[in-house]
């Protein structure tokens, strides 16, 4: 029987071509490379996820990424230490992250890198590296450093030790050593991409926080707006109810009140109208102040006289609540440089607040001098203010719940306006209060403001002087006035008032009627409204100024345009003066007297109170 020996087969295996084994080793090395990169990418993804979700992190996301890269590479390379050096301020480069090699047990241990034709470099934390040394390490074969780039710029380097460390781990195979540079280069790109993603995540988080903060502020503003609208609606409807109700009562058929009751109703209507005007003024004042458009008239004020006048305005309200009203004046303060209208406004805001929150006891005004400042203190024995509420007192629209009246009064603008007006005067508002022990609000104002008192040539000064313009109640001669006003109530008001003073008032309601009236009379003054259904009053003023026959007639604009710049707009169009609605009748009287010093002259006077209309 023939026998076969297996020995030749064994010899044939030993003599197998080495290239097959090399291919296997190369394949294993490539698998090692991809596995190491996949493991690194997985760990980086964990860091990115943590950066997105973790509320509190032990260290910054950038530090977590960098430390993860050096640790994972250390695990893959087994016997080599890895480090990351980053650019620092002043263009220096410093080692910021070093792998935690198990055999060394600490980041403080040293591992040397030997640049060719250079000195030994120690891979340890905070070690400063020269740029030329890094360039040498990059250019070595094989390289020892790889750039970490971001948007085309270098932010750092990924580095590896030249010498292997003594560990129990198996060393890399020759094939793996050949792929080590590729592993480091691709890891540097992964690190750079991860750092870019971290920056993007942080940007999104910052935008998200800003958006969240914006939403919270928007919600708060919306709540304040709704509260403001609700309070304003209440404040408007209350006096309107009185105005409409008592007017209806007076107009009702068969109702004939005696003279005293008739006067009482009219006073209520007038008081309610003034309340509406004060409400509107508060809103406009705050808007002007916030837009830095509020103009201030500086005057030398008689302090005792102003304080007595202010208390006279709140005397009735205090009496109705059974409260004592007190005034204490420092004899050393006789005068003060300030805007009298705004100072009255500030004191009235504080006094009305004190009366609103006080049910028993007293409310007072104390004025004392302290150095170069005057202290106007409004005090009360009311419910007081908590520390929490005091912190928000001067915020617009903020209101304190009022147990005294069982409802919230006002719009929440008074203290905000007062605070801002005091600042405009170079002063401030201070508050002292305890719950159930009353409050003290102090307006601190400088006694003198340097040269600001010479700003008396401002337009407000001129307007204020008109109030004291001296004129007889009835003109000494009949003067024609042309009133151009399309609003019936306002037209009736001015027509009646000026007619009672002895003027001959011709009232027209539109542009067509105005031109027709001018062909029949030569008025001494034209009172011009600005808004008409069939045209613009300012255009009419310009046409009059361009007409040789009418160009010299004084024109007074009387309009509801009362915002910043409206007066200047009217003057620029060619009017001689300006008065805003609601019409202040004493001011209207003064203006008409000022511009009708001479009779229009020439034509025959018509009947007093004539109203001109046309068929057009």
KOLTOR-927311 format. One record per residue (C-alpha): residue number from 0; x, z, y. Coordinates in nm, 2 decimals, padded with zeros to 4 digits, m for minus. Example, Ala and Ser with C-alpha at 12.3 -4.5 7.8 and 13.67 -1.06 7.14 Angstrom:
// residues 2
  resi      xx      zz      yy
     0   01.23   00.78  m00.45
     1   01.37   00.71  m00.11
This chain:
// residues 616
  resi      xx      zz      yy
     0   00.00   00.00   00.00
     1   00.14  m00.11   00.34
     2   00.20   00.18   00.58
     3   00.22   00.15   00.96
     4   00.42   00.37   01.18
     5   00.29   00.50   01.52
     6   00.63   00.55   01.66
     7   00.65   00.21   01.83
     8   00.32   00.28   02.00
     9   00.45   00.61   02.14
    10   00.76   00.43   02.27
    11   00.55   00.16   02.43
    12   00.36   00.43   02.64
    13   00.69   00.57   02.76
    14   00.80   00.23   02.85
    15   00.48   00.14   03.04
    16   00.53  m00.03   03.38
    17   00.58   00.24   03.65
    18   00.37   00.04   03.90
    19   00.04   00.15   03.73
    20   00.14   00.51   03.78
    21   00.23   00.44   04.14
    22  m00.11   00.29   04.20
    23  m00.27   00.60   04.05
    24  m00.06   00.83   04.27
    25  m00.14   00.61   04.57
    26  m00.51   00.63   04.49
    27  m00.50   01.01   04.45
    28  m00.32   01.03   04.78
    29  m00.58   00.82   04.96
    30  m00.85   01.04   04.80
    31  m00.66   01.34   04.93
    32  m00.65   01.19   05.28
    33  m01.02   01.11   05.29
    34  m01.12   01.44   05.13
    35  m00.91   01.63   05.40
    36  m01.06   01.42   05.68
    37  m01.41   01.48   05.54
    38  m01.35   01.85   05.51
    39  m01.22   01.85   05.87
    40  m01.52   01.66   06.00
    41  m01.75   01.90   05.82
    42  m01.59   02.20   05.97
    43  m01.60   02.04   06.32
    44  m01.97   01.96   06.27
    45  m02.03   02.33   06.20
    46  m01.85   02.41   06.52
    47  m02.06   02.16   06.72
    48  m02.38   02.30   06.56
    49  m02.28   02.65   06.65
    50  m02.21   02.54   07.01
    51  m02.56   02.40   07.03
    52  m02.75   02.69   06.88
    53  m02.55   03.01   06.91
    54  m02.65   03.23   07.20
    55  m02.34   03.44   07.19
    56  m02.01   03.30   07.06
    57  m01.69   03.49   06.99
    58  m01.48   03.24   07.18
    59  m01.53   02.91   07.37
    60  m01.65   02.60   07.18
    61  m01.33   02.42   07.28
    62  m01.11   02.70   07.13
    63  m01.32   02.70   06.82
    64  m01.27   02.33   06.77
    65  m00.89   02.34   06.82
    66  m00.84   02.64   06.60
    67  m01.05   02.48   06.33
    68  m00.84   02.16   06.34
    69  m00.51   02.34   06.30
    70  m00.64   02.56   06.03
    71  m00.79   02.28   05.82
    72  m00.47   02.07   05.86
    73  m00.27   02.37   05.75
    74  m00.48   02.39   05.43
    75  m00.44   02.02   05.36
    76  m00.07   02.01   05.42
    77  m00.01   02.34   05.24
    78   00.35   02.40   05.33
    79   00.36   02.30   05.70
    80   00.25   02.47   06.02
    81   00.03   02.28   06.26
    82  m00.01   02.35   06.64
    83  m00.19   02.21   06.94
    84  m00.03   02.20   07.28
    85  m00.25   02.14   07.59
    86  m00.18   02.04   07.94
    87  m00.19   02.33   08.19
    88  m00.22   02.35   08.57
    89   00.09   02.22   08.75
    90   00.14   01.95   08.48
    91   00.30   02.19   08.22
    92   00.23   02.17   07.85
    93   00.19   02.49   07.65
    94   00.12   02.56   07.28
    95  m00.23   02.71   07.28
    96  m00.33   02.71   06.91
    97  m00.12   02.76   06.59
    98  m00.24   02.75   06.23
    99  m00.28   03.08   06.04
   100  m00.03   03.02   05.75
   101  m00.11   03.26   05.47
   102   00.26   03.32   05.39
   103   00.34   03.41   05.75
   104   00.03   03.62   05.80
   105   00.05   03.61   06.18
   106   00.04   03.35   06.46
   107   00.35   03.51   06.62
   108   00.58   03.39   06.34
   109   00.82   03.11   06.43
   110   00.85   02.77   06.28
   111   01.11   02.52   06.40
   112   01.06   02.16   06.49
   113   01.38   01.96   06.52
   114   01.35   01.66   06.76
   115   01.62   01.40   06.69
   116   01.91   01.44   06.94
   117   01.75   01.75   07.08
   118   01.73   02.13   07.04
   119   01.51   02.32   06.80
   120   01.15   02.38   06.92
   121   00.97   02.69   06.81
   122   00.60   02.65   06.73
   123   00.47   02.97   06.87
   124   00.18   03.06   07.10
   125   00.24   03.02   07.48
   126   00.56   02.83   07.42
   127   00.61   02.58   07.70
   128   00.72   02.24   07.60
   129   00.89   01.97   07.81
   130   00.72   01.63   07.82
   131   01.04   01.45   07.72
   132   01.06   01.66   07.41
   133   00.70   01.57   07.32
   134   00.79   01.20   07.37
   135   01.08   01.24   07.14
   136   00.86   01.40   06.87
   137   00.61   01.11   06.91
   138   00.88   00.85   06.87
   139   01.05   01.00   06.56
   140   01.02   00.83   06.22
   141   00.81   00.99   06.09
   142   00.65   01.13   06.41
   143   00.60   01.50   06.46
   144   00.35   01.49   06.75
   145   00.03   01.29   06.81
   146  m00.16   01.25   07.14
   147  m00.51   01.39   07.19
   148  m00.67   01.16   07.44
   149  m00.99   01.17   07.65
   150  m01.12   00.88   07.85
   151  m00.78   00.72   07.84
   152  m00.59   01.03   07.95
   153  m00.38   01.26   07.74
   154  m00.51   01.62   07.73
   155  m00.27   01.75   07.46
   156  m00.07   01.70   07.14
   157  m00.12   01.77   06.78
   158   00.21   01.89   06.63
   159   00.36   01.96   06.29
   160   00.67   02.16   06.18
   161   00.97   01.96   06.06
   162   01.07   02.20   05.79
   163   00.83   02.31   05.51
   164   00.73   02.67   05.47
   165   00.80   02.87   05.16
   166   00.46   02.93   04.99
   167   00.32   02.94   04.65
   168   00.12   02.62   04.71
   169   00.22   02.30   04.54
   170   00.41   02.07   04.77
   171   00.27   01.74   04.87
   172   00.34   01.44   04.65
   173   00.55   01.16   04.78
   174   00.24   00.95   04.82
   175   00.07   01.22   05.02
   176   00.38   01.26   05.24
   177   00.35   00.89   05.32
   178  m00.01   00.94   05.44
   179   00.07   01.26   05.63
   180   00.12   01.08   05.96
   181  m00.21   00.89   05.91
   182  m00.38   01.22   05.85
   183  m00.24   01.37   06.16
   184  m00.32   01.07   06.38
   185  m00.68   01.05   06.26
   186  m00.72   01.42   06.29
   187  m00.60   01.39   06.66
   188  m00.88   01.14   06.72
   189  m01.14   01.36   06.55
   190  m01.03   01.65   06.77
   191  m01.05   01.44   07.09
   192  m01.40   01.32   06.99
   193  m01.51   01.67   06.91
   194  m01.39   01.80   07.25
   195  m01.57   01.52   07.43
   196  m01.89   01.61   07.24
   197  m01.85   01.97   07.34
   198  m01.82   01.88   07.70
   199  m02.13   01.66   07.67
   200  m02.32   01.95   07.50
   201  m02.21   02.19   07.77
   202  m02.33   01.94   08.03
   203  m02.67   01.91   07.86
   204  m02.69   02.29   07.84
   205  m02.61   02.33   08.20
   206  m02.87   02.07   08.30
   207  m03.12   02.24   08.07
   208  m03.05   02.57   08.24
   209  m03.09   02.41   08.58
   210  m03.41   02.24   08.48
   211  m03.54   02.57   08.33
   212  m03.44   02.75   08.65
   213  m03.61   02.48   08.85
   214  m03.92   02.50   08.64
   215  m03.93   02.88   08.69
   216  m03.89   02.84   09.07
   217  m04.15   02.56   09.07
   218  m04.39   02.78   08.89
   219  m04.32   03.07   09.12
   220  m04.37   02.84   09.42
   221  m04.69   02.71   09.28
   222  m04.82   03.06   09.23
   223  m04.73   03.15   09.58
   224  m04.89   02.83   09.71
   225  m05.21   02.91   09.52
   226  m05.21   03.26   09.65
   227  m05.15   03.14   10.00
   228  m05.43   02.88   09.98
   229  m05.67   03.15   09.84
   230  m05.58   03.40   10.11
   231  m05.59   03.13   10.38
   232  m05.92   03.01   10.26
   233  m06.06   03.36   10.28
   234  m05.91   03.42   10.63
   235  m06.05   03.09   10.76
   236  m06.40   03.13   10.61
   237  m06.44   03.49   10.74
   238  m06.43   03.40   11.11
   239  m06.60   03.06   11.05
   240  m06.89   03.25   10.89
   241  m06.93   03.45   11.21
   242  m06.90   03.15   11.44
   243  m07.15   02.94   11.24
   244  m07.38   03.23   11.17
   245  m07.41   03.36   11.53
   246  m07.43   03.01   11.67
   247  m07.71   02.93   11.44
   248  m07.88   03.25   11.54
   249  m07.86   03.16   11.91
   250  m07.99   02.81   11.85
   251  m08.28   02.92   11.63
   252  m08.62   02.85   11.76
   253  m08.82   03.14   11.87
   254  m08.52   03.37   11.89
   255  m08.46   03.50   12.24
   256  m08.21   03.79   12.25
   257  m08.17   04.01   12.55
   258  m07.87   03.95   12.77
   259  m07.66   04.23   12.62
   260  m07.71   04.10   12.27
   261  m07.65   03.75   12.38
   262  m07.31   03.85   12.53
   263  m07.22   04.05   12.22
   264  m07.28   03.74   12.00
   265  m07.07   03.52   12.23
   266  m06.79   03.78   12.22
   267  m06.79   03.77   11.84
   268  m06.78   03.39   11.84
   269  m06.49   03.40   12.09
   270  m06.30   03.66   11.89
   271  m06.35   03.47   11.56
   272  m06.22   03.15   11.73
   273  m05.91   03.33   11.85
   274  m05.85   03.47   11.50
   275  m05.86   03.11   11.36
   276  m05.62   03.00   11.63
   277  m05.38   03.29   11.55
   278  m05.39   03.20   11.18
   279  m05.30   02.84   11.25
   280  m05.02   02.95   11.49
   281  m04.87   03.17   11.22
   282  m04.85   02.88   10.98
   283  m04.71   02.64   11.24
   284  m04.46   02.90   11.37
   285  m04.32   02.95   11.02
   286  m04.29   02.58   10.97
   287  m04.11   02.53   11.30
   288  m03.88   02.83   11.24
   289  m03.78   02.70   10.89
   290  m03.72   02.35   11.04
   291  m03.51   02.51   11.32
   292  m03.75   02.36   11.57
   293  m03.89   02.67   11.74
   294  m03.81   02.68   12.11
   295  m03.77   03.01   12.28
   296  m03.84   03.10   12.65
   297  m03.60   03.36   12.77
   298  m03.73   03.59   13.05
   299  m03.66   03.93   13.21
   300  m03.94   04.14   13.06
   301  m04.10   04.45   13.20
   302  m04.09   04.65   12.88
   303  m04.34   04.93   12.96
   304  m04.60   04.68   13.09
   305  m04.56   04.46   12.78
   306  m04.60   04.75   12.55
   307  m04.91   04.88   12.72
   308  m05.06   04.53   12.71
   309  m04.99   04.51   12.34
   310  m05.15   04.84   12.26
   311  m05.46   04.74   12.47
   312  m05.51   04.45   12.23
   313  m05.53   04.67   11.92
   314  m05.71   04.97   12.09
   315  m06.05   04.86   11.97
   316  m05.94   04.81   11.61
   317  m05.78   05.16   11.61
   318  m06.09   05.31   11.76
   319  m06.32   05.15   11.50
   320  m06.11   05.31   11.22
   321  m06.09   05.65   11.40
   322  m05.71   05.63   11.44
   323  m05.51   05.78   11.72
   324  m05.29   05.53   11.91
   325  m04.96   05.66   12.05
   326  m04.70   05.51   12.28
   327  m04.36   05.66   12.35
   328  m04.13   05.49   12.60
   329  m03.76   05.56   12.67
   330  m03.73   05.57   13.05
   331  m03.39   05.41   13.03
   332  m03.54   05.09   12.91
   333  m03.72   04.91   13.20
   334  m03.64   04.55   13.13
   335  m03.53   04.33   12.84
   336  m03.42   03.97   12.81
   337  m03.64   03.80   12.55
   338  m03.93   03.56   12.50
   339  m04.23   03.77   12.61
   340  m04.48   03.57   12.40
   341  m04.27   03.60   12.08
   342  m04.20   03.97   12.14
   343  m04.57   04.03   12.18
   344  m04.63   03.84   11.86
   345  m04.38   04.05   11.67
   346  m04.52   04.38   11.79
   347  m04.88   04.27   11.72
   348  m04.79   04.16   11.37
   349  m04.65   04.51   11.30
   350  m04.93   04.70   11.47
   351  m05.21   04.51   11.29
   352  m05.03   04.57   10.96
   353  m05.00   04.94   11.04
   354  m05.37   04.96   11.12
   355  m05.46   04.76   10.81
   356  m05.28   05.00   10.58
   357  m05.38   05.33   10.75
   358  m05.72   05.50   10.70
   359  m05.65   05.84   10.86
   360  m05.41   05.98   11.11
   361  m05.23   05.77   11.38
   362  m05.04   05.45   11.45
   363  m04.78   05.44   11.72
   364  m04.52   05.24   11.91
   365  m04.19   05.40   12.01
   366  m03.93   05.22   12.22
   367  m03.58   05.38   12.25
   368  m03.24   05.26   12.37
   369  m02.94   05.28   12.14
   370  m02.62   05.14   12.29
   371  m02.66   04.78   12.37
   372  m02.98   04.75   12.17
   373  m03.35   04.83   12.22
   374  m03.54   04.97   11.91
   375  m03.91   04.89   11.90
   376  m04.05   05.11   11.62
   377  m04.41   05.07   11.49
   378  m04.50   05.37   11.28
   379  m04.81   05.48   11.09
   380  m04.94   05.75   10.86
   381  m05.08   05.51   10.60
   382  m05.03   05.44   10.23
   383  m04.66   05.36   10.26
   384  m04.46   05.09   10.06
   385  m04.28   05.13   09.73
   386  m03.91   05.04   09.70
   387  m03.99   04.74   09.48
   388  m04.23   04.60   09.74
   389  m03.99   04.66   10.03
   390  m03.74   04.42   09.87
   391  m03.99   04.14   09.90
   392  m04.17   04.23   10.23
   393  m04.02   03.95   10.44
   394  m04.07   03.68   10.19
   395  m04.33   03.42   10.30
   396  m04.68   03.47   10.14
   397  m04.59   03.80   09.98
   398  m04.87   04.06   10.02
   399  m04.91   04.42   09.92
   400  m05.23   04.52   09.74
   401  m05.43   04.71   10.00
   402  m05.63   05.00   09.86
   403  m05.75   05.10   10.21
   404  m05.96   04.79   10.25
   405  m06.01   04.71   09.88
   406  m05.90   04.35   09.93
   407  m05.60   04.15   10.03
   408  m05.60   04.06   10.40
   409  m05.40   03.79   10.59
   410  m05.19   03.51   10.46
   411  m04.86   03.70   10.40
   412  m04.69   03.52   10.68
   413  m04.68   03.78   10.96
   414  m04.38   03.98   10.85
   415  m04.19   03.66   10.75
   416  m04.24   03.52   11.10
   417  m04.16   03.85   11.26
   418  m03.83   03.88   11.07
   419  m03.73   03.52   11.16
   420  m03.82   03.56   11.53
   421  m03.61   03.88   11.55
   422  m03.31   03.69   11.41
   423  m03.37   03.41   11.66
   424  m03.34   03.68   11.93
   425  m03.01   03.80   11.79
   426  m03.17   04.10   11.63
   427  m03.32   04.22   11.30
   428  m03.61   04.41   11.15
   429  m03.56   04.74   10.96
   430  m03.81   04.92   10.74
   431  m03.84   05.28   10.62
   432  m04.13   05.39   10.40
   433  m04.24   05.62   10.13
   434  m04.55   05.59   09.92
   435  m04.84   05.80   10.07
   436  m04.61   05.91   10.36
   437  m04.64   05.62   10.60
   438  m04.40   05.35   10.72
   439  m04.17   05.27   11.01
   440  m04.09   04.91   11.11
   441  m03.82   04.87   11.37
   442  m03.74   04.56   11.56
   443  m03.38   04.58   11.69
   444  m03.31   04.35   11.98
   445  m03.01   04.32   12.22
   446  m03.09   04.43   12.57
   447  m02.91   04.13   12.72
   448  m02.83   03.78   12.58
   449  m02.55   03.67   12.81
   450  m02.64   03.35   12.99
   451  m02.95   03.26   12.78
   452  m03.17   03.40   13.05
   453  m03.08   03.09   13.25
   454  m03.25   02.86   13.01
   455  m03.55   02.91   13.23
   456  m03.56   02.54   13.30
   457  m03.69   02.48   12.95
   458  m04.03   02.32   12.93
   459  m04.20   02.64   12.81
   460  m04.10   02.82   13.14
   461  m04.26   02.55   13.34
   462  m04.58   02.57   13.13
   463  m04.59   02.94   13.16
   464  m04.55   02.93   13.54
   465  m04.86   02.72   13.55
   466  m05.07   03.02   13.43
   467  m04.99   03.20   13.75
   468  m05.04   02.89   13.97
   469  m05.25   03.01   14.27
   470  m05.56   02.80   14.35
   471  m05.91   02.87   14.49
   472  m06.19   02.89   14.24
   473  m06.36   02.60   14.41
   474  m06.15   02.31   14.56
   475  m06.17   02.27   14.94
   476  m06.28   01.91   14.90
   477  m06.45   01.71   14.63
   478  m06.20   01.55   14.39
   479  m06.27   01.29   14.13
   480  m06.15   01.34   13.77
   481  m06.16   01.08   13.50
   482  m06.19   01.25   13.16
   483  m06.11   01.02   12.86
   484  m06.22   01.22   12.55
   485  m06.40   01.09   12.24
   486  m06.46   01.44   12.09
   487  m06.80   01.55   12.21
   488  m06.75   01.93   12.20
   489  m06.41   01.92   12.37
   490  m06.54   01.66   12.62
   491  m06.84   01.88   12.70
   492  m06.62   02.19   12.74
   493  m06.38   02.03   12.99
   494  m06.66   01.84   13.17
   495  m06.86   02.16   13.22
   496  m06.56   02.38   13.31
   497  m06.42   02.14   13.57
   498  m06.76   02.06   13.71
   499  m06.82   02.43   13.78
   500  m06.50   02.44   13.97
   501  m06.63   02.18   14.21
   502  m06.46   01.87   14.07
   503  m06.65   01.54   14.02
   504  m06.59   01.47   13.65
   505  m06.65   01.12   13.51
   506  m06.64   01.14   13.13
   507  m06.58   00.84   12.91
   508  m06.53   00.83   12.53
   509  m06.32   00.52   12.46
   510  m06.08   00.26   12.60
   511  m06.35   00.01   12.69
   512  m06.55   00.27   12.89
   513  m06.22   00.39   13.06
   514  m06.14   00.04   13.20
   515  m06.50   00.00   13.31
   516  m06.49   00.33   13.49
   517  m06.17   00.25   13.67
   518  m06.35  m00.05   13.83
   519  m06.61   00.18   13.98
   520  m06.39   00.48   14.10
   521  m06.04   00.58   14.19
   522  m05.97   00.91   14.02
   523  m05.73   01.17   14.16
   524  m05.63   01.26   13.80
   525  m05.69   01.11   13.45
   526  m05.73   01.35   13.16
   527  m05.63   01.14   12.86
   528  m05.69   01.21   12.50
   529  m05.45   01.05   12.26
   530  m05.64   00.95   11.95
   531  m05.94   00.71   11.97
   532  m06.12   00.52   11.71
   533  m06.06   00.20   11.90
   534  m05.70   00.25   12.02
   535  m05.41   00.48   12.09
   536  m05.42   00.69   12.41
   537  m05.04   00.65   12.46
   538  m05.08   00.27   12.46
   539  m05.35   00.31   12.73
   540  m05.11   00.52   12.93
   541  m04.84   00.25   12.91
   542  m05.10  m00.01   13.01
   543  m05.20   00.20   13.31
   544  m04.84   00.24   13.41
   545  m04.78  m00.13   13.40
   546  m05.09  m00.20   13.61
   547  m05.01  m00.22   13.98
   548  m05.35  m00.08   14.08
   549  m05.34   00.23   13.86
   550  m04.97   00.30   13.80
   551  m04.95   00.60   14.04
   552  m05.25   00.79   13.92
   553  m05.14   01.13   13.77
   554  m05.22   01.14   13.39
   555  m05.24   01.46   13.19
   556  m05.24   01.43   12.81
   557  m05.48   01.67   12.65
   558  m05.44   01.64   12.27
   559  m05.44   01.81   11.93
   560  m05.08   01.67   11.89
   561  m04.90   02.01   11.90
   562  m04.60   01.97   11.68
   563  m04.23   01.96   11.77
   564  m04.16   01.65   11.98
   565  m04.52   01.56   12.06
   566  m04.49   01.67   12.42
   567  m04.18   01.46   12.46
   568  m04.35   01.16   12.30
   569  m04.64   01.19   12.55
   570  m04.40   01.22   12.85
   571  m04.20   00.93   12.73
   572  m04.52   00.72   12.72
   573  m04.57   00.79   13.09
   574  m04.80   01.09   13.13
   575  m04.72   01.34   13.40
   576  m04.80   01.65   13.20
   577  m04.93   01.77   12.87
   578  m05.17   02.04   12.73
   579  m05.24   02.09   12.36
   580  m05.57   02.18   12.20
   581  m05.75   02.41   12.17
   582  m05.77   02.37   12.54
   583  m05.66   02.67   12.74
   584  m05.90   02.66   13.03
   585  m05.68   02.85   13.29
   586  m05.39   02.62   13.21
   587  m05.62   02.32   13.24
   588  m05.74   02.45   13.58
   589  m05.38   02.49   13.70
   590  m05.27   02.15   13.59
   591  m05.56   01.97   13.75
   592  m05.51   02.16   14.07
   593  m05.14   02.08   14.06
   594  m05.19   01.70   14.03
   595  m05.49   01.67   14.26
   596  m05.35   01.82   14.58
   597  m05.46   01.52   14.78
   598  m05.81   01.36   14.77
   599  m05.81   01.02   14.59
   600  m05.94   00.89   14.92
   601  m06.14   00.59   15.02
   602  m06.45   00.56   14.82
   603  m06.78   00.73   14.84
   604  m06.82   01.04   14.62
   605  m07.08   01.02   14.35
   606  m07.29   01.31   14.22
   607  m07.11   01.61   14.07
   608  m07.08   01.60   13.69
   609  m07.14   01.22   13.66
   610  m07.09   01.08   13.31
   611  m07.01   00.70   13.31
   612  m07.11   00.49   13.01
   613  m07.12   00.12   12.95
   614  m07.32  m00.11   12.73
   615  m07.01  m00.22   12.54
